[in-house]
Amino acid sequence: MATDWKTLESKTENYLALTQVTDPVSGLITVTFCGLRTSMSEVLKGLPDGGAFSTAVFADSLVIDVPTVKGTGLIVMAREVDITALNGNPLALDLTADGDGVAQFMIGGTIGGTFTVVGSDKQATVVTPPVGVRPLDTVVYSQSKSTGALTVVSSGDIRSVQDLIGQSWSLNSLMSGYAAAAWLMDNTAQQERATAQAILSWVVACAGSLAADGGTMPSDYAQLYNQAAALLVTLNVAPGVTFVPILSGDVYSSKMNKLIDLLQAYENNMSTLETQQDIAKAIATVSAGLKQTAGFEALPLQVQLNNIKTNLDSLREDIRELRGDFLIQAQATDTAYNVLQTYISLKKIKDQLDAELQLALSVMDTGFDVMKVIEGDCGALKDAINDGVTSITNAITVIEGFGGGGGSGTSDLGNRAIALLQSQSALMNAFLNGTILHADAHQQQSGQTLPTNPAAITIDPVTDWNNYLAAAEAQINPLKKDGGSAAETLLANVKILVGYGKAISGKYVAYVEKLVQATVVTAQIKASQDVEKNWQDIEAQAKSDEQKLAALKALVLSRANAAKRSIYVSWTYYAASYFYLNFQTPKPALRMDMDSSAIKAALVGVADWVEAALGNAPDGKHIKLPSTNADIELDFDILQPDTTQAVGGEAAKLSKTDQKGWTLLWTITLGTPQLEGVLPNGGKCAIWISEASFFLDGVTPNSKGNVISTVATAGTYENGFGPADSHTFATKGLSGNYLYTVADSHVYSPWQIDTAVYMTPTPYTQWTMTLPPDGGDPSTASKLRVKLKIAYMTPN
């Protein structure tokens, strides 16, 4: 599917400018284009035969469809130059109309062959301008009037790159590219997303170059850099996990209204710039009030930033706690694996399972280990992730040695293991990039360290874990013939371990997304504070009112889009919470192409819904869940430490803790057969829990006859109407005390859900029950019974 440039041009038309300025004394014409895409014939249209005195094109994409450019000066800065129309011929330059001429090129890539230029000299010396992004380079040629030859004046000079990118025309073009890429990201077509990635890489490289070699990146460029880099970091992470945030009532009841008012003010400024005939007067009117208008931006943005940080703190703590559970379960799985190995007679099968099962799962912990690195120490984090990626690369090499790379004798488990490891590697790099971006933005040093290249693959860690488990189950089941209960025990342990792997991966995806959002908002706050200085710099640099007008439009539009983006992000938080309870997006939907009046209409009732979800509604009412107060029970065989036992159904793994207590881990899968005949639709129902009880059959109580424990959920929940119609959510995990008397099963400290109704957990997650040393002895227990009071929903 070819890129729809017409649609993209319509989405970015406010950044476009094509000016022809005639000097009233000399009559010399200067032509400048800035925007997303154009053709050279369009830029040169209507010029005299001798061309313009100076022609400059600042575009994301330029089509060169003329054989010759005449005049005295030429500048081309473009991410992509399409030279198909030249049919393999060089572009001829005749820049000697008024003496020696100059041409400057900075090009990211080409379509239609190698881009070459030739002067008007008799020897027809063809030269090839540098093309590429890493590193960026700009070359300047001079053309002698006497010979017509092209001579390199400068190349490889970072100052020349910075001077070119620092022009206001360039900023307009980069902003239009970012706007186009942001729109393309919503398209699921692979080519469209590849185009978005290429555009964002160009924007990041150009804006980031201003910080190279000790340079200082202006805050408007820093905002653009962080916006583009943030999208680039998350572009290849599939939206397979919906993040359900901790909502802030203040954002919806007050701060969003302030941002809408701010957006309206910016829209009025744009209207003034577009409709007034007197350009100088329009510029003076808008620029005079720009600082005051932007001054209202920082407060609601700071509230939003604080809300994002709250969610980051929650996710970080959940990941750390879940990693501990993962380690416990990994040890149990390793023990079960070693027991099964004694039953396997063929060495080839042993070695293959070593590579595809045990090695793959052990390397996963390397990826989950990076959260231990001290916050803010990006150097240590980079080293940890590089070590992890190296371990993953080595593991893939071992697996491929057993035919797991797609060759003859390919094992499905091998391929799934490779996909899982590659996904883990890409997720680690996304985490690194997001952390670096956030640290640089916080220190106002954006662009100092460009993010590493994002993975070429689109990663969906939760799906990769599911696929790996399905393949592992298919590989282990035949081993039951020789291994019997040992194979059953291993499979039960693998299922629990994979559940925790999914939970942690889902949290990492959400964490990276929130991290780059915090980066963007931090940069927005700084840019809003510097708006007057940025305008003064632009005004001093501008050579005409037309350039001032184009630059001021872009400046106002960037502030308007920043306000709109903040509103949109807050709306997506609300929409995610709404979707968590209803499996549909609230109406009306809010879109980035709406104006302030449409946004205001779309947000009617949102604040009331959020207050009700938080339990703060004036009438005391909460959000109502569907069919309520149903009672169900789920049973799990308890797998005792270091033993092999037959597993009749689903299982929970018991392990001894370092504190001489006990930890019981289990996973409830969506579509569990235990609910068939208990709930409608064959048990395939969406479920939310309001209260839970947990009983250990055969447990030895403490000296008082009680069991004392805490029970926690992972916070990565599945819900829906069966595996084929499911959704995965990442939200704050829940932990609460739970105590009961063994003799009569009296629960004297129940596990209940607090008043934040929209955070009500689903059962389809990973559960952890922890007993302290004085909490009882579950080593004698045979079964875990989980009794749930639930609300449920059936299809239609």
ZAMARGU-4260 file (C-alpha; in steps of 0.2 Angstrom, whole numbers, plus 5000, padded with zeros to 4 digits):
<rodrens>
0) 5000/5000/5000 | 5008/5016/4994 | 5009/5031/5006 | 4994/5042/5004 | 5003/5059/5003
5) 4988/5069/4998 | 4980/5065/5015 | 4996/5068/5024 | 4998/5085/5016 | 4980/5090/5021
10) 4984/5085/5039 | 5000/5096/5039 | 4994/5110/5028 | 4996/5123/5042 | 5015/5121/5042
15) 5016/5123/5023 | 5023/5139/5016 | 5028/5143/4998 | 5034/5161/4996 | 5041/5171/4982
20) 5049/5187/4988 | 5055/5200/4976 | 5067/5213/4982 | 5060/5230/4978 | 5077/5238/4973
25) 5086/5224/4964 | 5071/5214/4958 | 5079/5198/4963 | 5067/5184/4968 | 5069/5172/4983
30) 5059/5157/4983 | 5056/5146/4999 | 5046/5131/5002 | 5044/5123/5019 | 5032/5109/5023
35) 5029/5090/5021 | 5030/5087/5002 | 5032/5096/4986 | 5040/5094/4969 | 5053/5105/4961
40) 5042/5110/4947 | 5029/5117/4959 | 5043/5127/4968 | 5050/5134/4952 | 5033/5137/4944
45) 5031/5155/4937 | 5049/5160/4938 | 5058/5169/4924 | 5069/5158/4912 | 5084/5163/4923
50) 5076/5155/4938 | 5076/5163/4956 | 5091/5172/4964 | 5089/5159/4978 | 5079/5144/4979
55) 5077/5134/4996 | 5067/5118/4999 | 5064/5112/5017 | 5053/5096/5015 | 5051/5079/5022
60) 5049/5073/5004 | 5054/5081/4988 | 5051/5075/4970 | 5064/5082/4958 | 5055/5082/4942
65) 5065/5095/4932 | 5081/5092/4923 | 5089/5108/4928 | 5089/5121/4942 | 5094/5139/4937
70) 5098/5154/4948 | 5112/5159/4960 | 5109/5148/4975 | 5100/5132/4979 | 5096/5124/4996
75) 5088/5106/4998 | 5085/5099/5015 | 5074/5083/5013 | 5072/5066/5022 | 5068/5058/5005
80) 5072/5064/4987 | 5062/5055/4973 | 5073/5056/4957 | 5063/5044/4947 | 5059/5057/4934
85) 5077/5060/4931 | 5079/5043/4923 | 5096/5040/4930 | 5103/5057/4924 | 5111/5069/4936
90) 5102/5085/4941 | 5110/5099/4931 | 5114/5115/4941 | 5116/5132/4932 | 5119/5144/4947
95) 5129/5157/4938 | 5116/5170/4933 | 5124/5183/4944 | 5141/5177/4947 | 5148/5162/4956
100) 5134/5151/4963 | 5131/5140/4979 | 5122/5124/4982 | 5119/5115/4998 | 5111/5098/5001
105) 5106/5088/5016 | 5097/5072/5011 | 5092/5057/5021 | 5088/5045/5007 | 5083/5043/4989
110) 5070/5035/4978 | 5074/5030/4960 | 5092/5028/4961 | 5108/5037/4967 | 5106/5056/4968
115) 5119/5065/4958 | 5122/5083/4952 | 5132/5090/4938 | 5138/5108/4934 | 5137/5117/4917
120) 5156/5114/4914 | 5161/5106/4898 | 5169/5091/4906 | 5152/5088/4914 | 5160/5082/4931
125) 5146/5073/4940 | 5146/5074/4959 | 5137/5064/4972 | 5130/5073/4988 | 5131/5063/5004
130) 5115/5054/5008 | 5110/5046/5025 | 5105/5050/5043 | 5119/5042/5054 | 5128/5053/5053
135) 5119/5068/5046 | 5130/5078/5033 | 5127/5093/5023 | 5138/5097/5008 | 5141/5115/5001
140) 5146/5117/4982 | 5152/5132/4974 | 5150/5134/4955 | 5162/5145/4946 | 5154/5157/4933
145) 5170/5155/4922 | 5170/5136/4921 | 5153/5130/4928 | 5162/5117/4938 | 5156/5112/4955
150) 5168/5112/4969 | 5166/5106/4987 | 5167/5120/4999 | 5162/5111/5015 | 5156/5094/5021
155) 5156/5084/5037 | 5155/5100/5047 | 5142/5099/5061 | 5141/5117/5062 | 5135/5118/5045
160) 5122/5105/5049 | 5116/5114/5064 | 5115/5131/5055 | 5104/5123/5042 | 5093/5114/5054
165) 5092/5129/5065 | 5083/5139/5052 | 5064/5142/5056 | 5060/5135/5038 | 5068/5119/5044
170) 5058/5118/5060 | 5042/5120/5050 | 5047/5105/5039 | 5052/5094/5054 | 5036/5099/5063
175) 5025/5094/5048 | 5035/5077/5047 | 5031/5074/5065 | 5013/5078/5063 | 5012/5066/5048
180) 5021/5052/5057 | 5009/5054/5072 | 4994/5052/5060 | 5002/5037/5051 | 5005/5027/5068
185) 4986/5024/5069 | 4987/5014/5053 | 4990/4996/5055 | 4998/4994/5038 | 5016/4989/5039
190) 5022/5000/5025 | 5013/5015/5033 | 5021/5012/5050 | 5038/5010/5041 | 5035/5027/5034
195) 5031/5034/5051 | 5047/5026/5058 | 5058/5033/5044 | 5050/5051/5046 | 5052/5050/5065
200) 5070/5044/5063 | 5074/5059/5052 | 5066/5071/5064 | 5075/5064/5079 | 5092/5065/5070
205) 5089/5082/5064 | 5083/5090/5080 | 5096/5080/5090 | 5110/5086/5080 | 5108/5103/5088
210) 5115/5096/5104 | 5130/5088/5096 | 5148/5094/5099 | 5143/5105/5114 | 5128/5113/5105
215) 5113/5119/5115 | 5096/5113/5109 | 5082/5126/5110 | 5067/5121/5120 | 5055/5121/5105
220) 5067/5109/5096 | 5069/5099/5112 | 5050/5097/5113 | 5049/5091/5095 | 5064/5079/5098
225) 5056/5071/5113 | 5039/5070/5105 | 5046/5061/5089 | 5058/5050/5100 | 5044/5045/5111
230) 5034/5039/5097 | 5049/5031/5089 | 5053/5021/5105 | 5035/5014/5106 | 5031/5012/5087
235) 5035/4994/5086 | 5027/4989/5103 | 5011/4981/5098 | 4996/4989/5107 | 4992/4972/5114
240) 4991/4978/5132 | 4978/4992/5138 | 4985/5002/5152 | 4972/5006/5165 | 4979/5021/5175
245) 4977/5028/5192 | 4965/5042/5188 | 4966/5060/5195 | 4949/5068/5198 | 4958/5085/5197
250) 4963/5082/5179 | 4946/5079/5173 | 4936/5092/5184 | 4948/5107/5182 | 4964/5105/5172
255) 4957/5099/5156 | 4945/5114/5155 | 4960/5125/5157 | 4969/5116/5143 | 4953/5118/5132
260) 4953/5137/5135 | 4971/5138/5131 | 4968/5128/5115 | 4954/5140/5110 | 4966/5155/5113
265) 4979/5147/5101 | 4966/5144/5088 | 4961/5162/5089 | 4979/5167/5086 | 4980/5155/5071
270) 4964/5163/5064 | 4972/5180/5066 | 4987/5175/5056 | 4978/5167/5042 | 4964/5180/5039
275) 4973/5197/5041 | 4979/5205/5025 | 4992/5216/5035 | 5005/5203/5039 | 5016/5214/5050
280) 5001/5219/5060 | 4995/5201/5062 | 5012/5196/5068 | 5013/5210/5080 | 4996/5206/5087
285) 4999/5188/5090 | 5017/5189/5096 | 5012/5202/5109 | 5001/5190/5118 | 5010/5174/5115
290) 5020/5174/5132 | 5004/5177/5142 | 4994/5164/5133 | 5008/5151/5135 | 5010/5155/5153
295) 4994/5147/5157 | 5000/5130/5150 | 5013/5125/5163 | 5001/5122/5178 | 4989/5109/5170
300) 5004/5101/5162 | 5012/5099/5179 | 4997/5091/5186 | 4997/5079/5171 | 5015/5075/5174
305) 5012/5072/5192 | 4998/5060/5188 | 5010/5051/5175 | 5023/5049/5189 | 5011/5041/5201
310) 5007/5028/5188 | 5026/5025/5184 | 5029/5023/5203 | 5015/5010/5204 | 5021/5001/5189
315) 5039/5001/5195 | 5034/4993/5212 | 5023/4980/5203 | 5038/4975/5192 | 5050/4973/5206
320) 5038/4962/5217 | 5033/4952/5202 | 5051/4949/5197 | 5053/4941/5215 | 5038/4929/5211
325) 5046/4925/5194 | 5062/4920/5202 | 5054/4909/5215 | 5044/4900/5201 | 5059/4899/5190
330) 5068/4889/5203 | 5053/4878/5205 | 5052/4875/5187 | 5070/4871/5186 | 5069/4858/5199
335) 5054/4850/5190 | 5063/4850/5174 | 5078/4841/5182 | 5067/4828/5189 | 5059/4825/5172
340) 5076/4824/5164 | 5080/4808/5173 | 5065/4800/5164 | 5071/4805/5146 | 5082/4792/5138
345) 5087/4800/5122 | 5101/4813/5124 | 5095/4823/5108 | 5078/4826/5116 | 5087/4831/5133
350) 5099/4843/5124 | 5084/4851/5113 | 5074/4854/5129 | 5089/4861/5137 | 5090/4874/5124
355) 5072/4877/5120 | 5064/4876/5137 | 5076/4878/5151 | 5088/4890/5143 | 5075/4901/5135
360) 5066/4903/5152 | 5081/4906/5162 | 5087/4920/5150 | 5070/4929/5152 | 5076/4933/5170
365) 5090/4943/5162 | 5078/4954/5154 | 5067/4956/5170 | 5083/4960/5180 | 5086/4978/5173
370) 5073/4986/5185 | 5086/4982/5199 | 5098/4995/5191 | 5099/5011/5201 | 5087/5024/5194
375) 5095/5038/5184 | 5111/5028/5181 | 5109/5026/5163 | 5127/5020/5160 | 5124/5005/5172
380) 5107/5002/5164 | 5115/5002/5147 | 5128/4989/5153 | 5115/4978/5160 | 5104/4978/5145
385) 5119/4975/5133 | 5124/4960/5144 | 5106/4954/5143 | 5105/4956/5124 | 5121/4947/5122
390) 5114/4932/5133 | 5099/4932/5122 | 5109/4932/5106 | 5119/4917/5113 | 5103/4908/5118
395) 5096/4910/5100 | 5111/4903/5093 | 5110/4887/5103 | 5092/4885/5099 | 5095/4887/5081
400) 5108/4874/5082 | 5093/4862/5085 | 5084/4867/5069 | 5073/4880/5078 | 5077/4894/5066
405) 5065/4888/5052 | 5076/4875/5043 | 5073/4856/5041 | 5068/4848/5057 | 5061/4864/5064
410) 5054/4863/5082 | 5039/4874/5085 | 5045/4876/5102 | 5061/4882/5096 | 5054/4895/5084
415) 5042/4901/5098 | 5057/4902/5110 | 5067/4912/5097 | 5052/4924/5095 | 5050/4926/5113
420) 5069/4930/5116 | 5069/4942/5101 | 5054/4951/5109 | 5062/4952/5126 | 5078/4959/5118
425) 5067/4973/5109 | 5058/4977/5125 | 5074/4979/5134 | 5080/4991/5121 | 5064/5001/5122
430) 5065/5002/5140 | 5083/5008/5139 | 5078/5021/5125 | 5063/5027/5136 | 5074/5029/5151
435) 5088/5039/5142 | 5075/5050/5134 | 5067/5053/5151 | 5083/5057/5160 | 5089/5069/5147
440) 5073/5078/5146 | 5073/5080/5165 | 5091/5087/5165 | 5086/5098/5150 | 5099/5089/5140
445) 5088/5082/5126 | 5098/5076/5111 | 5114/5072/5121 | 5111/5053/5118 | 5101/5048/5104
450) 5091/5032/5106 | 5097/5016/5099 | 5088/5010/5083 | 5071/5002/5088 | 5069/4984/5083
455) 5064/4980/5066 | 5051/4967/5072 | 5035/4972/5080 | 5035/4966/5098 | 5019/4959/5107
460) 5027/4951/5122 | 5010/4945/5129 | 5006/4936/5113 | 5024/4929/5112 | 5022/4921/5129
465) 5005/4913/5125 | 5012/4906/5109 | 5027/4899/5118 | 5016/4891/5132 | 5006/4882/5118
470) 5022/4875/5110 | 5029/4870/5127 | 5013/4861/5131 | 5014/4852/5114 | 5032/4847/5117
475) 5030/4841/5135 | 5013/4831/5134 | 5021/4817/5124 | 5034/4815/5138 | 5021/4810/5150
480) 5022/4792/5142 | 5040/4790/5150 | 5040/4804/5163 | 5022/4802/5170 | 5019/4814/5184
485) 5036/4822/5182 | 5030/4829/5165 | 5014/4834/5173 | 5023/4843/5187 | 5034/4852/5174
490) 5020/4858/5163 | 5010/4864/5178 | 5026/4874/5184 | 5029/4881/5166 | 5011/4887/5165
495) 5013/4897/5181 | 5030/4904/5176 | 5023/4909/5159 | 5009/4918/5168 | 5021/4928/5178
500) 5032/4932/5162 | 5016/4939/5154 | 5012/4949/5169 | 5030/4957/5170 | 5031/4960/5151
505) 5014/4968/5151 | 5020/4980/5165 | 5036/4984/5155 | 5026/4989/5140 | 5015/5000/5150
510) 5030/5007/5160 | 5039/5012/5144 | 5024/5020/5137 | 5021/5031/5153 | 5040/5035/5153
515) 5040/5043/5136 | 5024/5052/5140 | 5032/5060/5155 | 5047/5064/5144 | 5035/5073/5131
520) 5026/5083/5145 | 5042/5088/5153 | 5048/5095/5136 | 5031/5104/5134 | 5032/5113/5150
525) 5050/5119/5146 | 5045/5125/5129 | 5029/5134/5135 | 5040/5143/5148 | 5053/5148/5134
530) 5040/5153/5121 | 5045/5172/5121 | 5063/5168/5120 | 5060/5156/5105 | 5050/5169/5096
535) 5063/5182/5099 | 5076/5170/5091 | 5065/5167/5076 | 5061/5185/5073 | 5080/5190/5074
540) 5084/5176/5061 | 5070/5180/5049 | 5074/5189/5033 | 5056/5194/5028 | 5038/5195/5035
545) 5034/5180/5026 | 5047/5170/5035 | 5041/5177/5052 | 5023/5173/5047 | 5027/5155/5043
550) 5038/5153/5059 | 5025/5161/5070 | 5011/5150/5063 | 5022/5134/5067 | 5026/5141/5084
555) 5007/5144/5088 | 5002/5127/5081 | 5015/5118/5091 | 5008/5125/5107 | 4991/5121/5101
560) 4995/5104/5097 | 5004/5101/5114 | 4989/5107/5123 | 4978/5096/5112 | 4989/5081/5114
565) 4988/5083/5133 | 4970/5083/5133 | 4970/5068/5121 | 4981/5058/5133 | 4970/5062/5148
570) 4955/5056/5137 | 4963/5040/5133 | 4966/5036/5151 | 4948/5038/5154 | 4944/5028/5139
575) 4955/5014/5145 | 4946/5014/5162 | 4929/5014/5153 | 4935/5000/5141 | 4940/4989/5156
580) 4922/4989/5162 | 4913/4989/5146 | 4924/4982/5132 | 4920/4997/5121 | 4926/5014/5118
585) 4916/5028/5126 | 4905/5039/5114 | 4909/5051/5107 | 4927/5047/5104 | 4940/5061/5105
590) 4952/5063/5090 | 4967/5074/5088 | 4960/5082/5072 | 4946/5090/5082 | 4945/5108/5087
595) 4942/5115/5104 | 4923/5116/5103 | 4922/5098/5096 | 4934/5092/5110 | 4923/5101/5123
600) 4908/5093/5117 | 4916/5076/5117 | 4921/5078/5135 | 4904/5082/5142 | 4901/5069/5156
605) 4919/5063/5157 | 4922/5072/5174 | 4906/5065/5182 | 4911/5047/5176 | 4928/5049/5183
610) 4922/5055/5200 | 4910/5041/5201 | 4923/5028/5197 | 4934/5035/5211 | 4919/5035/5223
615) 4918/5054/5224 | 4902/5057/5215 | 4891/5070/5224 | 4877/5057/5226 | 4889/5044/5233
620) 4886/5032/5218 | 4899/5022/5210 | 4901/5015/5193 | 4889/5000/5191 | 4896/4983/5186
625) 4885/4970/5177 | 4877/4955/5185 | 4883/4955/5203 | 4885/4945/5218 | 4888/4928/5210
630) 4898/4915/5220 | 4910/4904/5211 | 4924/4892/5217 | 4940/4887/5209 | 4951/4873/5215
635) 4970/4870/5213 | 4981/4855/5217 | 4995/4861/5228 | 5013/4857/5221 | 5024/4854/5236
640) 5042/4859/5235 | 5054/4847/5226 | 5042/4833/5223 | 5034/4825/5208 | 5015/4822/5209
645) 5001/4819/5198 | 4991/4835/5193 | 4973/4832/5190 | 4969/4849/5185 | 4975/4867/5188
650) 4989/4869/5200 | 4997/4881/5213 | 5015/4880/5217 | 5021/4881/5235 | 5039/4887/5239
655) 5049/4891/5255 | 5054/4909/5256 | 5071/4916/5262 | 5061/4922/5278 | 5056/4905/5283
660) 5039/4908/5277 | 5029/4901/5262 | 5024/4908/5245 | 5010/4900/5235 | 5009/4905/5216
665) 4995/4901/5204 | 4988/4907/5188 | 4969/4907/5183 | 4968/4907/5164 | 4954/4915/5154
670) 4943/4900/5148 | 4947/4889/5163 | 4936/4873/5161 | 4932/4875/5180 | 4918/4887/5175
675) 4910/4877/5162 | 4892/4873/5168 | 4894/4886/5182 | 4892/4902/5172 | 4883/4905/5156
680) 4892/4904/5139 | 4901/4888/5144 | 4910/4898/5158 | 4917/4910/5145 | 4912/4926/5154
685) 4920/4942/5158 | 4922/4943/5177 | 4926/4956/5190 | 4930/4952/5209 | 4922/4961/5223
690) 4928/4949/5237 | 4938/4933/5238 | 4941/4919/5251 | 4956/4907/5251 | 4956/4890/5260
695) 4970/4877/5261 | 4964/4860/5263 | 4975/4850/5275 | 4985/4865/5281 | 4993/4865/5298
700) 4987/4881/5307 | 4998/4891/5318 | 4997/4889/5337 | 4981/4899/5338 | 4973/4888/5325
705) 4973/4902/5312 | 4981/4905/5294 | 4989/4922/5292 | 4993/4928/5275 | 4993/4941/5262
710) 4986/4939/5244 | 4991/4949/5229 | 4987/4950/5211 | 4999/4954/5197 | 4989/4969/5190
715) 4991/4962/5172 | 4974/4955/5169 | 4965/4946/5155 | 4946/4948/5153 | 4933/4944/5140
720) 4923/4930/5133 | 4936/4916/5131 | 4953/4916/5124 | 4947/4920/5107 | 4939/4936/5113
725) 4950/4942/5126 | 4959/4958/5131 | 4974/4961/5142 | 4975/4975/5154 | 4990/4982/5164
730) 4985/4991/5180 | 4990/4993/5198 | 4991/4976/5207 | 4981/4973/5223 | 4988/4966/5239
735) 4978/4963/5255 | 4979/4954/5271 | 4969/4938/5273 | 4966/4928/5289 | 4955/4914/5294
740) 4952/4901/5307 | 4955/4883/5301 | 4943/4874/5312 | 4927/4882/5306 | 4934/4891/5290
745) 4929/4908/5298 | 4937/4922/5289 | 4940/4936/5302 | 4950/4947/5290 | 4942/4946/5273
750) 4951/4950/5256 | 4940/4964/5249 | 4941/4977/5235 | 4942/4995/5240 | 4931/5009/5233
755) 4940/5012/5217 | 4928/5002/5207 | 4936/5004/5190 | 4951/4995/5198 | 4941/4980/5202
760) 4953/4965/5198 | 4948/4950/5186 | 4952/4933/5192 | 4962/4930/5176 | 4979/4935/5182
765) 4993/4929/5193 | 4990/4926/5211 | 5003/4926/5226 | 4998/4920/5243 | 5012/4923/5256
770) 5012/4915/5274 | 5024/4922/5287 | 5033/4910/5298 | 5019/4911/5311 | 5006/4910/5298
775) 5004/4891/5297 | 5012/4877/5288 | 5005/4873/5271 | 5017/4859/5268 | 5004/4847/5273
780) 4991/4855/5262 | 4984/4846/5246 | 4972/4859/5238 | 4969/4877/5237 | 4951/4882/5236
785) 4947/4900/5230 | 4930/4907/5233 | 4925/4922/5223 | 4911/4935/5224 | 4910/4942/5207
790) 4901/4952/5194 | 4900/4945/5177 | 4896/4949/5159 | 4891/4938/5145 | 4892/4941/5126
795) 4878/4953/5120
</rodrens>
